[in-house]
Amino acid sequence: MIIKGTADCIPEEAGYDSGRIAVLNGHFLRMMEKKEIEGAAYCISRRGKIIACNSMGTAHYFDGPGDMRPDTVHGIASISKTFTAAAVMKLAEDGLIRLDMRVGDILPQFAAAPFDQITLFHLLTHTSGLQPDGGCFPEEHSPSPWAYIEEAAKNWKAGEKFDWLTPALSCGMRREPGKEWQYCSFGFAVLGAVIGKVSGMKAENYIDENILKPLGLQDTFFLPAKADKIKRINLLAEEEKEEIERSADSSSQIPTVWEQIPQTGGGLFSTPCDLIRFANMMLGMGTWNGVRILGRKTVEKMTASSLFQVPDYCWGANEPDRKYAIGFDRREGPGFHYSKGTYMHEGYGSCSLVIDPQEQLAAAWFVPFRPGEWYAEGLWNVSNIIWSGL
């Protein structure tokens, strides 16, 4: 059963072929029949108007399985990085930082070699040289900053402030800054520490006050959150349920080590429609519905390809000139049908947000894979189906 959410107009009024929505639904249903996914939810807009907002299949909530709904809340994982990037750019707009500033000028843990040449730009573009995410490369025993944090946490005493950066940097660097594109979620946690230091408030609170609330993104949040929002989260694993429940009570507890680390690399939850509102702010060159989040030149800077002849070897790639923007991916190639200049981001688990300024088309969708599974058909093929409606 397909559950339809609220649309602003029929697709044809926005110059879109509604027949392609049926093809998209059929694609998700086939993936469900093959047991690759249990459900899907998506939202598509063109020229600032939502033309489709649908869901199908099963979601897993705190009280058990139920229908996947258009307003089901999902962890957006690394799509969170786009919000973090927007927050960093707001601080730059206010003159508090510049992207060419060295991280060590803000965080003392980065002041000494070999970390002293890393800039905010390097962190935002995954070119810092810091140890990348596990699985990026085939090394069996690659150093992980998270493992070093976990080891240091064994000596942490409840109630103490935990310096997580110092042990994390003990694992060293893999490359010199600027030499190679290496996907690094740890770098975005560092950006959270930068936001906190510069703004004087927790990075999560800064993002909430300066991006989420002004845009009216009522279903986009970091943990902890109110019970009514938590009850609508689609859970991917039992461990996630326990973590969310524990975090929900954190206001009355001493923060754990991990709760002291910014969630800016992948901790947001959201819905397809909330993500589309964020996308339309970007398509509106920083403004949505009369609310200014960013300036036009800032959006231009964020979404242009920022790297030149920087190689990428992550996950088996052999790309001599990786296209990447500021917090957004600029993946191009024969496998993608969207316009040149499109920017996007995917999230583990899995979800995607794709924004095409040339066509004023944006799409956000969730296809929750089972833990450890991944299907290009749920991400890359989906974008081609959606863009075939033009």
N, C-alpha and C positions, 0 to 999 in steps of 0.2 A: 504494500500500500504506500502510495506517495502522499505525503502531507505537504500541502501548499501553504507557504507563508504569505505575508502581505507584499504585493508589488505596487510600484508607483504607476506603472502603465503596462500595456501589452507590449511584447517585444517589437512588433512592427512599428509602433509609434516612435521607437528609438532607432529605427533602421536596422533591426535585427530579425533574422528568420526564426520564428517560433518553432518551426519543425525541428530545428537543431536541439531544442530543449528536450524533445522526445528522444532524440538519438542519445543525448547525454544520460537521460534516465535509464535508457536501455543498456548503456555501457555499465553503469553502476549495478544494475540488476544482474547482468551477466557475471560481474565480479562476485556478487553475492552468491550466485548459483555455484560458482567454482570454489566457494568457501574462502576466497581471498580477503573479503571484508564481510562484516555483519551488517553494516549500514553506511549511509553517506548523507552529508548535508552540505548545501552550497548556496551561495548568493552571487548574482551577476548584476552588474549595473552598466549602463551606457549613458553617456552625456549627463551624468549625475543622477540618473533615475534607475531604481531597482526594477529589472525586467523579469527576474525569476528568483525565488527564494524557497527552495524545496528540501525535503528530507525523505528518507526511506530506510526501512530496515530496523535493526535493534540497537539500542544503546544500553549500557550497564550503569545503573545509578546506585546510590547507597542502599536503596530499598529493593534492589533487584533489577532484572531486565525489564525494559519497557521500550516504547516506540522512540526511534530517533526523531527529534523534532527540530524545526528550524531554529528554535531558541535554546536547544541543548548546548551546554557550555563544554568547551574542550580545552585541554592544554594546548597552547599554540607553539610550545617549544621554541625553536630558534627564530620564529617570526617575531618573537619578543625583541630580537636584536634591532629590528627596524624602529621600534619605539625608543630603545636606548639611544640609537643614533640620532633620532629627532631631539631627544633631551640634550645630548651633547651639543648639537647644533644650536639649540636655544641658548645655551650658556655662551657659545661663541658669538651669537647675535648680540648678547648683552655685554660683550666685551670682557667677560671674565676669563676666557681662555681663547686660544687659537689652535687649529688642528696641527700646526707645525711645532707646538710646544712639546718639550720633552716631558715624558711622564714623571721623570725624576724631579722636575721642578714643582710638582704637586704632591707626589707620594715619595717620601724619603727612601723607601725600600728599593726604588729604581734609580737612585742617585749615583750608584757606583757601577763600574764596568762589571760584566758586559751588558748591563741593562740600560746604561745611561744614554744610549743613542736612540732608544725607542720613543717614538712620538705618538700623540693621540691619533694621528692619521694612520700610522702603522696598525694600531689596535683596531680601528674602524674598518680597515681593509684586509685584515688577516695577513698582514705582511710584517708582523713584529719580530718574527723569528722565535717567539716563545714556543714551548712544546705544544703541538697540535692535539686535537681530539684523538682519543683512542680509536684505532681502526683506519685512520687516514693513510697509514703506511704499513707495510707488511712486517715490520720489526716485531718480534715476539715480546721483547722486554723494553719497549720504549718508555722513557721516564714520563710520569704523569704528575702534574702539580696537585691534582686531587688526592693522589696516594700519599704525597708528602704532607698534605694538610691533615689527612686522616691519621697518619702516624704521629704528628705533633699534637693532635687533639687528645691523644691518650694521656698526656700530662696536663691537660687543661682542667682547671677547677671551676666548678659552677659559680657563676657570679663574676668571674674575671672577664675582662675584655680580651679577646683572642686576636692576636696578630697573625692572621692567616696568610698574609702576603710573604712574609719572610720564609717560612718553610716551603711555600709553593715555589719560590724562586730558587730554592736549593736544587731543583732538578735541572737548572741551567737552561740554555737555549739550544735550538736545533739549527738555526741559520742566523746570519747577520740580518739586521732589520732592512727591509726593502728588497731583499734578494729573491724571495720566493713566496708564492701564495700558499699558505698552510692554514686550513680551517681551525680556528682557535676560540672555542667558547670561553676558556679561561680569560682571554683578553677582554671579553665583554663583561666579565665579573670585575676585572680591573677597572674598566670604564665606569662601572657602578660605584667603585670606591672613589674615583675621580669626581663623579657627580656629587657624591656625598660630601667630599672634602671642600669642593668649590661652592656648592650651594648652601652648605650648613644644615642639610636635612638628608634623611635617608633617601637613596636614589629612587627607591620604589615610591616614596611619598612625593618626590619631586615630579616623577612621571605622572603620577595620579593627579597632582594639582595643576600641572602645566599642559597636559595632553589629554588624559582620559576624561576628567571632569569637564573641561571646556568643550570637548567634542560631544559630551553627553553619552559616553560609552559606558552605560550602566551595567553591562554584562562583561566588561573587561576589567580584570583585577589581578593583583598579586595576592597570595595568601599572607596572613589569614583573611577570611572573608565571612560575611554573614551566612547563617544557616540556609536561607532560602536560595542563595546562589550556589552554595556547596551541594545542595540536594539535586541541582540540575547538571552537575558535572558528569560527563561520560568517563567512566573509569576504565583504564586500559589494563590494570593489573591489581590484584589484591593489595600488593605493597603500596600502591598509590593511594588506596583508600585509607590505609593506616597512617600514611604520611600526612594526608589532608586533614584527617581527624585530629592528629596530634598538633598540627599547625593551628587549627581552629581554636584550640585552647591556649595558644601561646601567650595571649595577653595576660594571663594570670600565672605565667611560669617564667623562670629565668631562661633567656634565649639559649638554645644549644649552640654549639660551634657552627653548624651549618646555617642556622638562622642569622648568624652574624655576617655571612657572606652575601653580597648583593645577588638578587635573583635576575639580574639584568641580562644574563646570557640565554635564558630560556624559561623563566618562571611565570609568564603571564598566562591567564586563561581568558577565553573570549568566545564569541559566536561568529558565524559567517557574516551576519548583517553588521555587527560592530566593526569587523575588519574592513568591510566595504565602506563604511563611513570614514574610517582612517584613510583608505585608499582614495576616496573622493576629495578629502582634504589635500592629499598630495597632488591629485589631478587639478585641483583648484589653486595650485601654486601656493599652498600653505594656508588657504582659507576655505572654510566650509560653512555654508548657511550664515554668512556674515561674521563668523568667529575666526579670528586670525590666530593660527598656531605658529606658523613660520612665515618668513618673508619669501618673496618670489625668487630672489637670487640665492637664498639658502636652499630652496628646493631644487633649483637648477644645479647647484653644487652637489647636493646629495645624490642626484639621480644620473649625473653624467658619468661615463666610464672614467675612472680615476687612475688606472694603472696603465703602464706602457711597457710592453715586452717583459712582463714579470711572469715566469713560468709557473705552472701548476701541475703537480704530480700526485695530488691526493686521489685516493680511491682508484688507482690505476690510470689516471689521466696522464696525457702527455701533451699538454697545451703550452706552447711557447709564449703565448700572449693572452693571459687570463683577463677577461673582462669583469670588472667589479666596480661598484660605485661606493658610496659612503653608507655602509650598513645594509645596502641592497645588493643583490646579485644582478649581473647583467648577462646571464648565460645566453649565448647565441649559438647558431649552428643549424645544420640541415634537419635536425629533429624537431625544431620548433617553428610554429607558423605565425607567431605574433610579430608585430612590427619591430623594425630596428629602433632601438631606444627604449624598448620595454624593460622595466625593472621589476624584480620579484624577490621572494624568499620562500623557502620551504621550511617545514618544521617536522622533526622526527616524530613518528607516531601513527598517522602521518597527515600533513595538511599543507596547503599552498596558498599563497597570495600573489597574484600576477596583475600588474598595472601597465596598461598600454596607453601612453599619452597621445600618440598619433590618432588612435581610434576612440579615445576617451572611453575605453572599455576596461573594466576591472572585474576580477573574479576571485572569490575565496571559497575554498572547499575543504572538507574534512572526510577522509577515508580511513578510519582507524584500523590499522593493521594489527595483527596479533603480535605480541612481543617477539622481536627477533626477525620478523618478516618484512619484506619490502617489495613493492611491485611498481615498476615504471609506468605500467598501464593506469595506475591510480593517480598519477601525478602528471607526467609528461603527455601521455595520450589524452588525458582529460583537457589539458589546455588547448590542444589542437582541435578537439571537438567543439569547445566553446568558441574559439576564434573562427571556426568554419561558419558561424552564423552571420558573419558580416558580408 
